[in-house]
Amino acid sequence: MSKTSQKAKKLMMGLVQKEASLSANSTTCVALYQPKAPAALKKLSKVENDK
């Protein structure tokens, strides 16, 4: 491999790792917050246990 190709590969690996860590950290906070479903949604449920 040429030096340019190696530098490009190293740069892309760094960018992908940085983006993956940012995405993982940002979605974790959202996953912890789950708002309560409105009571009006119960009538749309197809599961008998929810009625």
KOLGU-4560 file (N, C-alpha, C; in nm, 3 decimals, padded with zeros to 5 digits):
<recs>
<n_xx: 00.084 n_yy: -00.119 n_zz: 00.000 ca_xx: 00.000 ca_yy: 00.000 ca_zz: 00.000 c_xx: 00.087 c_yy: 00.124 c_zz: 00.000 mol: A seq: 1 type: MET>
<n_xx: 00.037 n_yy: 00.227 n_zz: -00.064 ca_xx: 00.112 ca_yy: 00.351 ca_zz: -00.066 c_xx: 00.089 c_yy: 00.428 c_zz: 00.064 mol: A seq: 2 type: SER>
<n_xx: 00.173 n_yy: 00.528 n_zz: 00.087 ca_xx: 00.161 ca_yy: 00.609 ca_zz: 00.208 c_xx: 00.028 c_yy: 00.683 c_zz: 00.211 mol: A seq: 3 type: LYS>
<n_xx: -00.016 n_yy: 00.732 n_zz: 00.095 ca_xx: -00.142 ca_yy: 00.805 ca_zz: 00.088 c_xx: -00.259 c_yy: 00.715 c_zz: 00.124 mol: A seq: 4 type: THR>
<n_xx: -00.255 n_yy: 00.592 n_zz: 00.075 ca_xx: -00.361 ca_yy: 00.497 ca_zz: 00.103 c_xx: -00.365 c_yy: 00.461 c_zz: 00.251 mol: A seq: 5 type: SER>
<n_xx: -00.248 n_yy: 00.446 n_zz: 00.311 ca_xx: -00.241 ca_yy: 00.414 ca_zz: 00.453 c_xx: -00.293 c_yy: 00.531 c_zz: 00.538 mol: A seq: 6 type: GLN>
<n_xx: -00.259 n_yy: 00.653 n_zz: 00.499 ca_xx: -00.307 ca_yy: 00.770 ca_zz: 00.573 c_xx: -00.458 c_yy: 00.785 c_zz: 00.560 mol: A seq: 7 type: LYS>
<n_xx: -00.510 n_yy: 00.759 n_zz: 00.441 ca_xx: -00.655 ca_yy: 00.767 ca_zz: 00.419 c_xx: -00.727 c_yy: 00.663 c_zz: 00.503 mol: A seq: 8 type: ALA>
<n_xx: -00.672 n_yy: 00.543 n_zz: 00.507 ca_xx: -00.732 ca_yy: 00.435 ca_zz: 00.586 c_xx: -00.731 c_yy: 00.472 c_zz: 00.735 mol: A seq: 9 type: LYS>
<n_xx: -00.621 n_yy: 00.527 n_zz: 00.782 ca_xx: -00.608 ca_yy: 00.566 ca_zz: 00.922 c_xx: -00.708 c_yy: 00.678 c_zz: 00.955 mol: A seq: 10 type: LYS>
<n_xx: -00.722 n_yy: 00.774 n_zz: 00.865 ca_xx: -00.815 ca_yy: 00.884 ca_zz: 00.884 c_xx: -00.959 c_yy: 00.834 c_zz: 00.889 mol: A seq: 11 type: LEU>
<n_xx: -00.995 n_yy: 00.746 n_zz: 00.797 ca_xx: -01.131 ca_yy: 00.692 ca_zz: 00.794 c_xx: -01.162 c_yy: 00.609 c_zz: 00.919 mol: A seq: 12 type: MET>
<n_xx: -01.066 n_yy: 00.531 n_zz: 00.964 ca_xx: -01.087 ca_yy: 00.451 ca_zz: 01.086 c_xx: -01.110 c_yy: 00.543 c_zz: 01.206 mol: A seq: 13 type: MET>
<n_xx: -01.036 n_yy: 00.651 n_zz: 01.214 ca_xx: -01.053 ca_yy: 00.747 ca_zz: 01.323 c_xx: -01.189 c_yy: 00.814 c_zz: 01.318 mol: A seq: 14 type: GLY>
<n_xx: -01.231 n_yy: 00.853 n_zz: 01.197 ca_xx: -01.362 ca_yy: 00.917 ca_zz: 01.182 c_xx: -01.476 c_yy: 00.823 c_zz: 01.219 mol: A seq: 15 type: LEU>
<n_xx: -01.466 n_yy: 00.698 n_zz: 01.174 ca_xx: -01.571 ca_yy: 00.600 ca_zz: 01.203 c_xx: -01.579 c_yy: 00.572 c_zz: 01.353 mol: A seq: 16 type: VAL>
<n_xx: -01.465 n_yy: 00.557 n_zz: 01.417 ca_xx: -01.465 ca_yy: 00.530 ca_zz: 01.561 c_xx: -01.522 c_yy: 00.649 c_zz: 01.639 mol: A seq: 17 type: GLN>
<n_xx: -01.486 n_yy: 00.769 n_zz: 01.599 ca_xx: -01.537 ca_yy: 00.889 ca_zz: 01.666 c_xx: -01.688 c_yy: 00.901 c_zz: 01.649 mol: A seq: 18 type: LYS>
<n_xx: -01.735 n_yy: 00.880 n_zz: 01.527 ca_xx: -01.880 ca_yy: 00.888 ca_zz: 01.500 c_xx: -01.955 c_yy: 00.780 c_zz: 01.576 mol: A seq: 19 type: GLU>
<n_xx: -01.899 n_yy: 00.660 n_zz: 01.582 ca_xx: -01.966 ca_yy: 00.551 ca_zz: 01.654 c_xx: -01.976 c_yy: 00.582 c_zz: 01.802 mol: A seq: 20 type: ALA>
<n_xx: -01.871 n_yy: 00.639 n_zz: 01.860 ca_xx: -01.876 ca_yy: 00.671 ca_zz: 02.003 c_xx: -01.973 c_yy: 00.784 c_zz: 02.030 mol: A seq: 21 type: SER>
<n_xx: -01.980 n_yy: 00.883 n_zz: 01.940 ca_xx: -02.076 ca_yy: 00.993 ca_zz: 01.959 c_xx: -02.219 c_yy: 00.943 c_zz: 01.944 mol: A seq: 22 type: LEU>
<n_xx: -02.244 n_yy: 00.859 n_zz: 01.847 ca_xx: -02.379 ca_yy: 00.806 ca_zz: 01.825 c_xx: -02.422 c_yy: 00.717 c_zz: 01.941 mol: A seq: 23 type: SER>
<n_xx: -02.332 n_yy: 00.635 n_zz: 01.989 ca_xx: -02.365 ca_yy: 00.545 ca_zz: 02.100 c_xx: -02.398 c_yy: 00.625 c_zz: 02.225 mol: A seq: 24 type: ALA>
<n_xx: -02.324 n_yy: 00.730 n_zz: 02.251 ca_xx: -02.349 ca_yy: 00.809 ca_zz: 02.371 c_xx: -02.477 c_yy: 00.890 c_zz: 02.359 mol: A seq: 25 type: ASN>
<n_xx: -02.512 n_yy: 00.935 n_zz: 02.241 ca_xx: -02.632 ca_yy: 01.018 ca_zz: 02.227 c_xx: -02.759 c_yy: 00.934 c_zz: 02.229 mol: A seq: 26 type: SER>
<n_xx: -02.755 n_yy: 00.812 n_zz: 02.180 ca_xx: -02.876 ca_yy: 00.732 ca_zz: 02.179 c_xx: -02.903 c_yy: 00.667 c_zz: 02.314 mol: A seq: 27 type: THR>
<n_xx: -02.802 n_yy: 00.651 n_zz: 02.395 ca_xx: -02.820 ca_yy: 00.590 ca_zz: 02.526 c_xx: -02.911 c_yy: 00.676 c_zz: 02.612 mol: A seq: 28 type: THR>
<n_xx: -02.894 n_yy: 00.806 n_zz: 02.609 ca_xx: -02.976 ca_yy: 00.894 ca_zz: 02.691 c_xx: -03.122 c_yy: 00.890 c_zz: 02.647 mol: A seq: 29 type: CYS>
<n_xx: -03.145 n_yy: 00.881 n_zz: 02.520 ca_xx: -03.282 ca_yy: 00.879 ca_zz: 02.469 c_xx: -03.349 c_yy: 00.747 c_zz: 02.504 mol: A seq: 30 type: VAL>
<n_xx: -03.274 n_yy: 00.638 n_zz: 02.505 ca_xx: -03.332 ca_yy: 00.507 ca_zz: 02.534 c_xx: -03.379 c_yy: 00.498 c_zz: 02.679 mol: A seq: 31 type: ALA>
<n_xx: -03.321 n_yy: 00.575 n_zz: 02.768 ca_xx: -03.360 ca_yy: 00.569 ca_zz: 02.908 c_xx: -03.492 c_yy: 00.640 c_zz: 02.933 mol: A seq: 32 type: LEU>
<n_xx: -03.529 n_yy: 00.736 n_zz: 02.851 ca_xx: -03.653 ca_yy: 00.810 ca_zz: 02.869 c_xx: -03.762 c_yy: 00.751 c_zz: 02.782 mol: A seq: 33 type: TYR>
<n_xx: -03.862 n_yy: 00.693 n_zz: 02.843 ca_xx: -03.975 ca_yy: 00.640 ca_zz: 02.770 c_xx: -04.101 c_yy: 00.698 c_zz: 02.832 mol: A seq: 34 type: GLN>
<n_xx: -04.164 n_yy: 00.793 n_zz: 02.762 ca_xx: -04.283 ca_yy: 00.856 ca_zz: 02.818 c_xx: -04.398 c_yy: 00.756 c_zz: 02.831 mol: A seq: 35 type: PRO>
<n_xx: -04.488 n_yy: 00.783 n_zz: 02.925 ca_xx: -04.602 ca_yy: 00.696 ca_zz: 02.947 c_xx: -04.700 c_yy: 00.708 c_zz: 02.830 mol: A seq: 36 type: LYS>
<n_xx: -04.751 n_yy: 00.595 n_zz: 02.785 ca_xx: -04.844 ca_yy: 00.594 ca_zz: 02.673 c_xx: -04.980 c_yy: 00.649 c_zz: 02.718 mol: A seq: 37 type: ALA>
<n_xx: -05.045 n_yy: 00.727 n_zz: 02.634 ca_xx: -05.177 ca_yy: 00.779 ca_zz: 02.669 c_xx: -05.281 c_yy: 00.667 c_zz: 02.680 mol: A seq: 38 type: PRO>
<n_xx: -05.381 n_yy: 00.688 n_zz: 02.762 ca_xx: -05.485 ca_yy: 00.587 ca_zz: 02.782 c_xx: -05.564 c_yy: 00.563 c_zz: 02.653 mol: A seq: 39 type: ALA>
<n_xx: -05.571 n_yy: 00.661 n_zz: 02.565 ca_xx: -05.645 ca_yy: 00.645 ca_zz: 02.439 c_xx: -05.582 c_yy: 00.539 c_zz: 02.349 mol: A seq: 40 type: ALA>
<n_xx: -05.457 n_yy: 00.507 n_zz: 02.370 ca_xx: -05.393 ca_yy: 00.404 ca_zz: 02.288 c_xx: -05.438 c_yy: 00.263 c_zz: 02.324 mol: A seq: 41 type: LEU>
<n_xx: -05.491 n_yy: 00.245 n_zz: 02.443 ca_xx: -05.535 ca_yy: 00.112 ca_zz: 02.486 c_xx: -05.645 c_yy: 00.057 c_zz: 02.395 mol: A seq: 42 type: LYS>
<n_xx: -05.733 n_yy: 00.141 n_zz: 02.345 ca_xx: -05.843 ca_yy: 00.092 ca_zz: 02.261 c_xx: -05.794 c_yy: 00.045 c_zz: 02.124 mol: A seq: 43 type: LYS>
<n_xx: -05.674 n_yy: 00.085 n_zz: 02.083 ca_xx: -05.618 ca_yy: 00.043 ca_zz: 01.956 c_xx: -05.536 c_yy: -00.085 c_zz: 01.966 mol: A seq: 44 type: LEU>
<n_xx: -05.516 n_yy: -00.134 n_zz: 02.087 ca_xx: -05.434 ca_yy: -00.251 ca_zz: 02.109 c_xx: -05.503 c_yy: -00.377 c_zz: 02.060 mol: A seq: 45 type: SER>
<n_xx: -05.427 n_yy: -00.467 n_zz: 01.998 ca_xx: -05.480 ca_yy: -00.594 ca_zz: 01.950 c_xx: -05.459 c_yy: -00.705 c_zz: 02.055 mol: A seq: 46 type: LYS>
<n_xx: -05.387 n_yy: -00.674 n_zz: 02.161 ca_xx: -05.359 ca_yy: -00.771 ca_zz: 02.266 c_xx: -05.472 c_yy: -00.766 c_zz: 02.368 mol: A seq: 47 type: VAL>
<n_xx: -05.529 n_yy: -00.879 n_zz: 02.400 ca_xx: -05.644 ca_yy: -00.885 ca_zz: 02.492 c_xx: -05.606 c_yy: -00.848 c_zz: 02.635 mol: A seq: 48 type: GLU>
<n_xx: -05.481 n_yy: -00.870 n_zz: 02.675 ca_xx: -05.440 ca_yy: -00.842 ca_zz: 02.813 c_xx: -05.439 c_yy: -00.693 c_zz: 02.844 mol: A seq: 49 type: ASN>
<n_xx: -05.427 n_yy: -00.610 n_zz: 02.745 ca_xx: -05.418 ca_yy: -00.465 ca_zz: 02.767 c_xx: -05.555 c_yy: -00.400 c_zz: 02.785 mol: A seq: 50 type: ASP>
<n_xx: -05.662 n_yy: -00.467 n_zz: 02.752 ca_xx: -05.795 ca_yy: -00.404 ca_zz: 02.755 c_xx: -05.855 c_yy: -00.405 c_zz: 02.892 mol: A seq: 51 type: LYS>
</recs>
